[in-house]
């Protein structure tokens, strides 16, 4: 067994009573008090997450934009300094290597945020694809701590610690500035469906920043939140998780992320396969469901069609603390998606009610 990696906040988590678990090779907090209460705090006030396990990569050079346009499925041509774009990056087969955030500092200077479990794989892939482009790739993952403040009170909490005018920072935009005296990249992004900010800071300063945010957030009802709430929040919002709704076998089109695939922007890795899938129609599709029942439908549970035959499998499942019922996602045949679906939980047939996410009413940033 290899030793688990730790973020700079590991002792902070332990001191605040976190239950630590193995997540993609990282020792991370799954919860502090209660996943249910942490989830509700983010929906009602605010939660503070450690996401320092995420990877950061600098992409620089005269052909930085040209390279990234080749690498990802979304169109980056309209980006400008301070803009963030979400995009999958695909294999030639159309399957997903990872989904990531692209930050633009300047025409020749970009910054990627990639998933923690994919850092080594992504870096190898990016370096390989960069051959032939006038571009440099630098892994900056160890340099940064990353904190996410999410929820209706997130902006007020962060604003109390910075002179930056956060009201002027639109959704999927970023600025630089001091937060509690620490220089940060302040990004209006997140993975909960709520308004909020992700704060990139020097790894040596992330503990002090977390303590400052916790103190500033106390009057606003800020709660420390772990990976358990992060997962239930993202599923309520209908956001994909790599390895579940998107994989090497599940393309962005199959996953319902067609809005991130710009086939008319020019050639990119996976374009031919994705174009063929769009023209012929995907054999399978990712659907989201609720059950009207509190029993959680676990990943890999077979999904049954109208005749009782298996037509797919569950990808993610949890209990929605807001709806107080089980919700989830599944990969099913496109034909079956238009028919009644069900699962069998210990001999009980549970009907799936298909839902277009988000499952709950979410308030976006102005």
C-alpha positions as CSV (number, residue, x, y, z in Angstrom):
1,X,0.0,0.0,0.0
2,X,1.4,3.4,-1.0
3,X,1.3,6.1,1.6
4,X,-1.7,8.5,1.2
5,X,-0.9,12.0,0.0
6,X,-1.9,14.9,2.3
7,X,-2.9,18.5,1.6
8,X,-1.3,21.2,3.8
9,X,-4.5,21.3,5.8
10,X,-4.4,17.7,7.0
11,X,-3.6,18.7,10.7
12,X,-6.2,21.5,10.4
13,X,-8.8,18.9,9.5
14,X,-7.8,16.6,12.4
15,X,-7.9,19.5,14.9
16,X,-11.5,20.3,13.8
17,X,-12.7,16.7,14.2
18,X,-12.8,15.6,10.6
19,X,-13.2,11.9,9.7
20,X,-10.4,11.3,7.2
21,X,-10.7,8.8,4.4
22,X,-8.7,7.7,1.3
23,X,-10.0,9.7,-1.7
24,X,-8.1,9.1,-5.0
25,X,-4.9,8.4,-3.0
26,X,-5.4,11.5,-0.8
27,X,-6.2,11.5,2.9
28,X,-9.2,13.9,2.9
29,X,-12.0,14.8,5.3
30,X,-15.3,13.0,4.3
31,X,-17.2,14.9,7.1
32,X,-16.8,16.9,10.3
33,X,-20.1,16.9,12.2
34,X,-22.5,15.4,9.8
35,X,-22.8,15.2,6.0
36,X,-26.5,16.1,6.2
37,X,-25.8,19.3,8.2
38,X,-22.8,20.3,6.1
39,X,-24.9,19.9,3.0
40,X,-27.7,22.0,4.4
41,X,-25.3,24.7,5.6
42,X,-24.0,25.1,2.0
43,X,-27.6,25.4,0.7
44,X,-28.7,27.8,3.5
45,X,-25.6,29.8,4.4
46,X,-22.1,28.6,3.5
47,X,-19.6,25.8,3.6
48,X,-15.8,25.8,3.6
49,X,-14.1,23.0,1.6
50,X,-10.4,22.0,1.3
51,X,-9.9,21.2,-2.4
52,X,-6.1,21.5,-2.3
53,X,-5.8,18.0,-3.7
54,X,-6.8,19.3,-7.1
55,X,-4.0,19.7,-9.7
56,X,-2.8,23.0,-11.2
57,X,-0.9,23.3,-14.5
58,X,0.6,26.3,-16.3
59,X,0.4,26.4,-20.1
60,X,2.5,29.1,-21.6
61,X,4.0,30.1,-24.9
62,X,3.2,31.6,-28.3
63,X,1.0,28.7,-29.2
64,X,-0.7,28.2,-25.8
65,X,-4.2,29.0,-27.2
66,X,-3.7,27.0,-30.3
67,X,-2.6,24.0,-28.2
68,X,-5.4,24.2,-25.8
69,X,-7.9,24.5,-28.6
70,X,-6.5,21.2,-29.9
71,X,-6.6,19.7,-26.4
72,X,-10.1,20.5,-25.2
73,X,-13.6,20.1,-26.7
74,X,-14.9,23.6,-25.8
75,X,-14.1,26.8,-27.7
76,X,-11.5,29.0,-26.0
77,X,-11.3,31.6,-28.8
78,X,-13.5,34.1,-27.0
79,X,-11.6,33.9,-23.7
80,X,-10.0,37.1,-22.3
81,X,-7.9,37.7,-19.2
82,X,-10.0,37.0,-16.1
83,X,-12.2,34.4,-17.9
84,X,-12.7,30.7,-16.9
85,X,-14.0,28.0,-19.2
86,X,-15.1,24.5,-18.2
87,X,-14.3,21.7,-20.7
88,X,-13.7,18.0,-21.1
89,X,-10.6,16.8,-22.8
90,X,-11.0,13.7,-24.9
91,X,-9.2,10.7,-26.3
92,X,-9.5,10.2,-30.1
93,X,-12.3,7.7,-29.3
94,X,-14.4,10.5,-27.9
95,X,-14.1,9.1,-24.4
96,X,-13.1,11.6,-21.6
97,X,-9.5,12.0,-20.3
98,X,-10.7,14.4,-17.7
99,X,-12.9,17.5,-17.2
100,X,-11.0,20.7,-16.2
101,X,-11.1,24.4,-15.8
102,X,-9.1,26.7,-18.1
103,X,-8.1,30.1,-16.8
104,X,-6.8,32.8,-19.1
105,X,-4.2,35.2,-17.7
106,X,-3.0,36.5,-21.0
107,X,-2.8,35.4,-24.7
108,X,0.3,33.3,-24.0
109,X,-0.5,32.4,-20.4
110,X,-3.1,29.9,-19.2
111,X,-3.7,27.9,-16.1
112,X,-5.6,24.6,-15.8
113,X,-7.3,23.1,-12.7
114,X,-7.5,19.3,-13.1
115,X,-9.0,16.5,-11.0
116,X,-6.9,15.1,-8.1
117,X,-7.2,11.5,-9.1
118,X,-6.1,12.2,-12.7
119,X,-3.0,14.5,-12.1
120,X,-0.3,12.0,-13.2
121,X,-2.4,10.7,-16.1
122,X,-3.4,14.2,-17.2
123,X,0.1,15.5,-17.1
124,X,1.4,12.6,-19.2
125,X,-1.4,13.1,-21.7
126,X,-0.9,16.9,-21.9
127,X,2.8,16.6,-22.4
128,X,2.4,14.0,-25.1
129,X,-0.2,16.1,-27.0
130,X,1.9,19.3,-26.6
131,X,4.6,17.9,-28.9
132,X,4.9,20.0,-32.0
133,X,3.4,23.1,-30.3
134,X,5.5,26.0,-29.1
135,X,4.3,25.7,-25.6
136,X,5.6,24.9,-22.1
137,X,3.8,22.7,-19.6
138,X,4.6,23.1,-15.9
139,X,3.0,21.2,-13.0
140,X,2.2,23.7,-10.2
141,X,0.1,21.3,-8.1
142,X,2.4,21.4,-5.1
143,X,2.6,25.2,-5.1
144,X,-1.0,25.9,-4.3
145,X,-3.6,25.4,-1.6
146,X,-7.2,25.7,-2.8
147,X,-10.2,26.5,-0.6
148,X,-13.8,26.7,-1.8
149,X,-16.3,28.9,0.0
150,X,-19.8,28.0,-1.3
151,X,-23.3,29.1,-0.4
152,X,-25.7,32.1,-0.4
153,X,-23.5,33.8,2.3
154,X,-20.1,33.0,0.6
155,X,-19.7,36.3,-1.2
156,X,-20.4,38.3,2.0
157,X,-17.8,36.2,3.9
158,X,-15.0,36.5,1.4
159,X,-15.9,40.2,0.8
160,X,-15.3,40.9,4.5
161,X,-11.7,39.8,4.1
162,X,-10.8,41.5,0.8
163,X,-10.8,44.9,-0.9
164,X,-11.4,43.3,-4.2
165,X,-14.9,44.2,-5.6
166,X,-16.4,40.8,-5.7
167,X,-19.7,42.1,-7.0
168,X,-18.0,42.9,-10.2
169,X,-16.6,39.3,-10.6
170,X,-19.2,37.4,-12.7
171,X,-19.8,33.6,-12.6
172,X,-16.8,31.8,-14.2
173,X,-14.5,34.8,-14.0
174,X,-11.6,35.5,-11.6
175,X,-9.5,38.3,-10.2
176,X,-6.3,38.5,-8.2
177,X,-6.2,40.2,-4.8
178,X,-5.5,39.8,-1.1
179,X,-7.9,37.8,1.1
180,X,-7.2,38.1,4.8
181,X,-3.8,39.5,3.7
182,X,-2.8,36.6,1.5
183,X,-2.4,37.0,-2.2
184,X,-5.1,34.8,-4.0
185,X,-6.5,34.0,-7.3
186,X,-10.2,34.6,-6.5
187,X,-12.4,32.5,-8.8
188,X,-16.2,32.7,-8.9
189,X,-16.6,29.0,-9.5
190,X,-17.5,25.9,-7.6
191,X,-18.9,22.4,-7.5
192,X,-22.1,22.8,-5.5
193,X,-24.5,24.7,-7.6
194,X,-24.4,27.6,-5.2
195,X,-22.7,31.0,-5.5
196,X,-19.2,31.0,-4.2
197,X,-15.5,31.4,-4.7
198,X,-12.5,29.1,-5.0
199,X,-9.4,30.7,-3.6
200,X,-6.0,29.6,-4.9
201,X,-3.2,30.6,-2.5
202,X,0.4,29.7,-1.8
203,X,0.5,26.3,-0.1
204,X,2.4,27.7,2.9
205,X,-0.4,30.2,3.6
206,X,-3.5,28.0,3.1
207,X,-3.9,27.0,6.8
208,X,-3.9,30.6,8.0
209,X,-6.3,31.6,5.2
210,X,-8.7,28.7,6.3
211,X,-8.6,29.9,9.9
212,X,-9.3,33.5,8.8
213,X,-12.3,32.3,6.6
214,X,-13.6,30.1,9.4
215,X,-13.5,33.1,11.9
216,X,-15.1,35.5,9.4
217,X,-17.8,33.0,8.4
218,X,-18.9,32.1,12.0
219,X,-21.4,35.0,12.2
220,X,-22.8,33.9,8.8
221,X,-23.3,30.2,9.7
222,X,-20.3,28.9,7.8
223,X,-19.6,25.2,8.4
224,X,-16.5,23.2,7.5
225,X,-17.7,20.7,4.9
226,X,-16.1,17.5,3.6
227,X,-16.2,15.3,0.6
228,X,-19.5,13.7,1.6
229,X,-21.4,16.9,1.3
230,X,-19.4,17.9,-1.8
231,X,-20.6,14.8,-3.6
232,X,-24.3,15.1,-2.5
233,X,-24.3,18.8,-3.5
234,X,-22.8,18.2,-6.9
235,X,-25.3,15.4,-7.6
236,X,-28.2,17.6,-6.6
237,X,-26.8,20.2,-9.0
238,X,-26.5,17.6,-11.8
239,X,-22.7,18.1,-12.1
240,X,-20.6,15.2,-13.5
241,X,-17.9,13.4,-11.6
242,X,-15.0,11.9,-13.5
243,X,-15.2,8.1,-13.2
244,X,-19.0,8.2,-12.8
245,X,-20.9,10.3,-15.3
246,X,-17.9,10.8,-17.6
247,X,-15.2,8.2,-18.2
248,X,-13.0,6.9,-20.9
249,X,-16.1,5.0,-22.2
250,X,-18.7,7.8,-21.6
251,X,-18.3,10.7,-24.0
252,X,-19.4,14.3,-23.3
253,X,-22.3,13.8,-25.7
254,X,-23.5,10.6,-24.0
255,X,-23.1,12.4,-20.7
256,X,-25.4,15.3,-21.7
257,X,-22.5,17.8,-22.0
258,X,-23.0,18.6,-25.6
259,X,-22.8,22.3,-24.8
260,X,-19.1,21.8,-24.0
261,X,-18.4,20.2,-27.4
262,X,-17.9,22.8,-30.2
263,X,-17.6,20.8,-33.3
264,X,-17.4,23.9,-35.6
265,X,-14.3,25.5,-33.9
266,X,-11.9,23.4,-35.9
267,X,-10.1,20.2,-35.3
268,X,-9.4,18.9,-31.8
269,X,-8.7,15.5,-30.2
270,X,-11.8,13.4,-30.4
271,X,-13.6,15.6,-32.9
272,X,-14.1,12.9,-35.5
273,X,-15.5,10.4,-33.1
274,X,-17.8,13.0,-31.4
275,X,-19.0,14.2,-34.8
276,X,-19.9,10.6,-35.8
277,X,-21.7,10.1,-32.5
278,X,-23.7,13.2,-33.0
279,X,-24.6,12.3,-36.6
280,X,-25.6,8.7,-35.8
281,X,-27.0,9.3,-32.4
282,X,-25.5,7.9,-29.2
283,X,-26.4,4.3,-28.3
284,X,-26.5,5.2,-24.6
285,X,-27.3,8.3,-22.5
286,X,-26.7,9.5,-19.0
287,X,-30.0,10.2,-17.1
288,X,-30.7,11.6,-13.7
289,X,-33.4,10.2,-11.4
290,X,-35.2,10.5,-8.1
291,X,-37.2,7.7,-6.5
292,X,-39.6,9.0,-3.9
293,X,-37.9,6.6,-1.5
294,X,-35.1,7.2,1.0
295,X,-33.3,4.0,0.1
296,X,-30.0,5.0,-1.6
297,X,-29.5,3.4,-5.1
298,X,-25.8,2.5,-5.2
299,X,-23.5,2.8,-8.1
300,X,-23.4,-0.2,-10.4
301,X,-27.0,-1.3,-9.5
302,X,-28.6,-2.7,-12.7
303,X,-31.3,-0.5,-14.2
304,X,-34.3,-2.5,-15.5
305,X,-36.5,-1.6,-18.4
306,X,-40.3,-2.0,-18.8
307,X,-39.9,-5.7,-19.4
308,X,-37.6,-6.3,-16.5
309,X,-34.5,-6.7,-18.6
310,X,-31.3,-4.9,-17.7
311,X,-30.9,-1.7,-19.8
312,X,-28.1,0.0,-18.0
313,X,-26.5,0.7,-14.6
314,X,-26.5,3.3,-11.9
315,X,-23.4,5.7,-12.0
316,X,-24.0,7.7,-8.8
317,X,-26.5,7.6,-6.0
318,X,-27.1,9.4,-2.8
319,X,-29.8,10.7,-0.5
320,X,-30.7,14.3,-1.2
321,X,-30.8,16.1,2.1
322,X,-33.0,18.8,0.6
323,X,-35.6,16.5,-1.1
324,X,-35.2,13.8,1.6
325,X,-35.3,11.1,-1.1
326,X,-32.8,9.1,-3.1
327,X,-31.4,10.7,-6.3
328,X,-28.8,9.5,-8.7
329,X,-27.6,9.1,-12.3
330,X,-27.5,6.1,-14.6
331,X,-26.2,5.1,-18.0
332,X,-29.0,3.5,-20.0
333,X,-29.7,2.7,-23.6
334,X,-31.1,5.6,-25.5
335,X,-34.2,3.6,-26.4
336,X,-34.8,2.6,-22.8
337,X,-34.5,6.2,-21.6
338,X,-37.9,7.0,-23.1
339,X,-39.6,4.1,-21.2
340,X,-40.3,3.3,-17.5
341,X,-37.2,2.4,-15.6
342,X,-36.7,0.7,-12.2
343,X,-34.1,-0.8,-9.9
344,X,-34.3,-3.7,-7.6
345,X,-33.2,-3.0,-4.0
346,X,-33.1,-6.2,-1.9
347,X,-36.1,-7.6,-3.6
348,X,-38.1,-4.3,-3.7
349,X,-38.8,-2.8,-7.1
350,X,-38.2,1.0,-7.0
351,X,-39.4,3.1,-10.0
352,X,-37.0,5.8,-11.3
353,X,-38.5,9.2,-12.0
354,X,-36.3,10.9,-14.6
355,X,-35.4,14.5,-13.8
356,X,-33.6,17.2,-15.7
357,X,-31.1,18.6,-13.1
358,X,-30.7,20.5,-11.0
359,X,-32.8,18.6,-8.5
360,X,-33.3,21.7,-6.3
361,X,-33.7,25.4,-7.0
362,X,-30.2,26.9,-7.2
363,X,-29.3,30.5,-6.9
364,X,-26.5,31.5,-9.3
365,X,-24.2,34.4,-8.9
366,X,-25.3,37.8,-10.3
